[in-house]
Amino acid sequence: MSRSRSRTATTFGVPIRWREFIVALGGAAASALAAPAQSFPDHPVKVVVAYPAGGPTDTIARVVTRGLSADLGQSVVVENQAGAGGRIGTRAVARAAPDGYTLLLGGSNNNAITPALYKGLDFDPMKDFAPIAALATESLVLVIHPSVPARTLSELVRYGKENPGKLTSGATVGIAPHLLLEFIRIRSGTNMMFVLAAAL
């Protein structure tokens, strides 16, 4: 497995590790990795993105697979299976045949956050996937509407404390941006209402 150097940023003095995206095989993937590879691949390979088209994970998948098709001599198809904070697509790959033809472009959301938040998952990232390669890192960016008189995080926190109930934040539930917003709210003591972003 290829590893990229892990970089960290800090928020309120707490390090936030940047997420590594990993392509992973579904099912009992280790057995597929050990199988003879002389004829692989002899039909198209599918890369599942568990998030909507046009997002960062989807963009990474499409950039990477553009050259992969030529290298493999087979079509590599990106398929978006969005919903439930990435759980739908991740589950689909975990249930796929462990033959190397169904891959997941995953990362912290799929492999770390989901198991920590949800009990009774019908897949286990540690058992159902085998890492292949680290492709990219992603940082989280906090953006503020121009109507809010704050240009830094400190100014935003101060404004939120001085104007309780006036700030709202939004993200898809149960993924890194949501957790970071809640972390900021709790750590800073800011009265900021969370608004569920439309599920796609």
C-alpha positions as CSV (number, residue, x, y, z in Angstrom):
1,M,0.0,0.0,0.0
2,S,1.3,3.4,-0.9
3,R,1.1,5.9,2.0
4,S,1.2,9.7,1.7
5,R,2.6,11.8,4.5
6,S,-0.2,12.8,7.0
7,R,-0.4,16.5,7.6
8,T,-2.2,18.1,10.5
9,A,-3.9,21.4,11.1
10,T,-5.1,22.7,14.5
11,T,-8.5,24.1,15.6
12,F,-8.7,25.5,19.1
13,G,-5.4,23.9,19.8
14,V,-6.6,20.4,18.8
15,P,-4.9,18.7,15.8
16,I,-7.3,17.8,12.9
17,R,-5.7,15.1,10.7
18,W,-6.3,15.5,7.0
19,R,-8.2,12.6,5.5
20,E,-6.6,10.1,3.2
21,F,-8.8,8.7,0.4
22,I,-8.2,5.0,-0.3
23,V,-9.4,2.7,-3.0
24,A,-10.5,-0.5,-1.4
25,L,-11.8,-3.8,-2.5
26,G,-15.2,-5.0,-1.3
27,G,-16.0,-8.3,0.4
28,A,-13.3,-10.6,1.6
29,A,-10.8,-8.6,-0.4
30,A,-7.6,-10.1,0.9
31,S,-8.4,-13.4,-0.9
32,A,-8.8,-11.5,-4.2
33,L,-5.4,-9.8,-3.7
34,A,-3.8,-13.2,-3.3
35,A,-5.4,-14.7,-6.4
36,P,-3.5,-15.1,-9.7
37,A,-3.6,-11.8,-11.7
38,Q,-2.5,-13.0,-15.2
39,S,-5.9,-12.4,-16.7
40,F,-7.0,-9.4,-14.6
41,P,-8.9,-7.5,-15.7
42,D,-10.9,-9.3,-18.4
43,H,-14.0,-7.1,-18.1
44,P,-14.8,-3.5,-16.9
45,V,-13.9,-2.4,-13.4
46,K,-16.3,-0.3,-11.3
47,V,-15.3,2.3,-8.8
48,V,-18.1,3.2,-6.4
49,V,-18.2,6.7,-5.0
50,A,-20.5,6.8,-2.0
51,Y,-21.3,10.5,-2.5
52,P,-23.0,12.7,-5.1
53,A,-21.5,13.5,-8.5
54,G,-19.5,16.7,-8.6
55,G,-18.2,16.5,-5.0
56,P,-14.5,16.2,-4.0
57,T,-14.5,12.3,-3.8
58,D,-16.3,12.1,-7.2
59,T,-13.8,14.5,-8.8
60,I,-10.8,12.5,-7.5
61,A,-12.3,9.3,-8.8
62,R,-12.8,10.7,-12.3
63,V,-9.3,12.2,-12.5
64,V,-7.7,8.9,-11.4
65,T,-9.7,6.6,-13.5
66,R,-9.1,8.7,-16.7
67,G,-5.6,7.2,-17.1
68,L,-6.4,3.9,-15.3
69,S,-8.6,2.6,-18.2
70,A,-5.6,2.9,-20.6
71,D,-3.2,1.2,-18.2
72,L,-5.5,-1.7,-17.5
73,G,-6.8,-2.1,-21.1
74,Q,-10.4,-2.2,-19.7
75,S,-13.1,0.3,-19.1
76,V,-13.1,1.7,-15.5
77,V,-16.5,3.1,-14.7
78,V,-17.2,5.5,-11.8
79,E,-20.6,4.9,-10.3
80,N,-22.2,7.3,-7.7
81,Q,-24.2,5.5,-5.0
82,A,-24.9,8.4,-2.7
83,G,-26.9,8.6,0.4
84,A,-26.9,8.1,4.2
85,G,-23.5,9.8,4.6
86,G,-21.8,7.3,2.4
87,R,-23.2,4.2,4.0
88,I,-25.2,3.1,1.0
89,G,-22.3,2.9,-1.4
90,T,-19.9,1.5,1.2
91,R,-22.4,-1.3,2.0
92,A,-22.8,-2.1,-1.7
93,V,-19.1,-2.6,-2.2
94,A,-18.8,-4.6,1.0
95,R,-21.4,-7.0,-0.4
96,A,-19.8,-7.2,-3.8
97,A,-17.9,-10.3,-5.0
98,P,-14.3,-10.1,-3.7
99,D,-12.9,-10.4,-7.2
100,G,-11.3,-6.9,-7.6
101,Y,-13.9,-5.6,-10.1
102,T,-15.8,-3.5,-7.6
103,L,-13.8,-0.8,-5.8
104,L,-14.6,1.8,-3.3
105,L,-13.1,5.3,-3.2
106,G,-13.3,5.8,0.6
107,G,-11.7,7.7,3.3
108,S,-12.2,8.9,6.9
109,N,-16.0,9.1,6.5
110,N,-16.5,5.5,5.4
111,N,-13.7,3.8,7.3
112,A,-13.5,5.7,10.6
113,I,-16.4,8.1,11.3
114,T,-19.3,5.8,10.2
115,P,-18.3,2.8,12.5
116,A,-17.8,5.2,15.4
117,L,-21.2,6.8,15.1
118,Y,-23.5,4.0,14.1
119,K,-24.1,0.7,15.9
120,G,-25.3,-2.4,14.2
121,L,-23.7,-1.7,10.8
122,D,-24.0,-4.6,8.4
123,F,-20.4,-4.0,7.2
124,D,-17.1,-3.7,8.9
125,P,-14.5,-1.4,7.2
126,M,-11.6,-3.3,9.0
127,K,-12.8,-6.7,7.8
128,D,-14.6,-6.0,4.5
129,F,-12.0,-3.9,2.7
130,A,-8.3,-4.1,1.9
131,P,-6.5,-0.8,1.1
132,I,-4.8,-0.5,-2.3
133,A,-3.5,3.1,-2.6
134,A,-3.6,6.5,-1.0
135,L,-4.8,8.9,-3.7
136,A,-5.3,12.3,-2.1
137,T,-5.7,14.3,1.0
138,E,-8.5,16.7,1.7
139,S,-8.8,19.7,4.1
140,L,-12.0,21.2,5.4
141,V,-12.7,24.8,4.8
142,L,-15.1,26.9,6.9
143,V,-16.9,29.5,4.7
144,I,-19.0,32.4,6.1
145,H,-21.8,34.3,4.3
146,P,-20.8,37.8,3.4
147,S,-23.7,39.2,5.5
148,V,-22.0,37.9,8.6
149,P,-19.6,40.6,10.0
150,A,-16.7,38.1,10.6
151,R,-13.7,37.3,8.5
152,T,-11.8,35.0,10.9
153,L,-12.8,32.1,13.1
154,S,-12.2,34.2,16.2
155,E,-14.5,37.0,14.9
156,L,-17.1,34.4,14.0
157,V,-17.1,32.9,17.5
158,R,-17.3,36.4,19.1
159,Y,-20.2,37.3,16.8
160,G,-22.0,34.1,17.7
161,K,-21.6,34.7,21.4
162,E,-22.8,38.3,21.1
163,N,-25.7,37.4,18.9
164,P,-27.1,34.1,20.2
165,G,-29.4,32.2,17.9
166,K,-28.5,34.2,14.8
167,L,-25.9,31.8,13.3
168,T,-26.8,28.6,11.5
169,S,-24.5,26.0,10.0
170,G,-25.2,23.1,7.7
171,A,-23.7,19.9,6.4
172,T,-24.7,16.3,5.6
173,V,-25.2,14.5,8.9
174,G,-22.6,12.1,10.2
175,I,-19.6,13.1,8.1
176,A,-16.4,15.1,8.8
177,P,-17.9,18.6,8.0
178,H,-20.8,18.0,10.4
179,L,-18.5,16.8,13.2
180,L,-16.2,19.7,12.7
181,L,-19.1,22.2,12.9
182,E,-20.3,20.5,16.1
183,F,-16.7,20.5,17.5
184,I,-16.4,24.3,16.9
185,R,-19.8,25.0,18.4
186,I,-19.1,22.9,21.6
187,R,-15.5,24.0,22.0
188,S,-16.3,27.7,21.5
189,G,-19.6,27.7,23.4
190,T,-21.2,29.4,20.5
191,N,-25.0,29.3,20.1
192,M,-25.1,28.1,16.5
193,M,-28.1,26.2,15.1
194,F,-27.3,23.2,12.9
195,V,-29.4,22.8,9.8
196,L,-29.5,19.5,8.0
197,A,-28.3,19.9,4.4
198,A,-30.5,18.2,1.8
199,A,-29.6,14.5,1.5
200,L,-28.5,13.5,-2.0
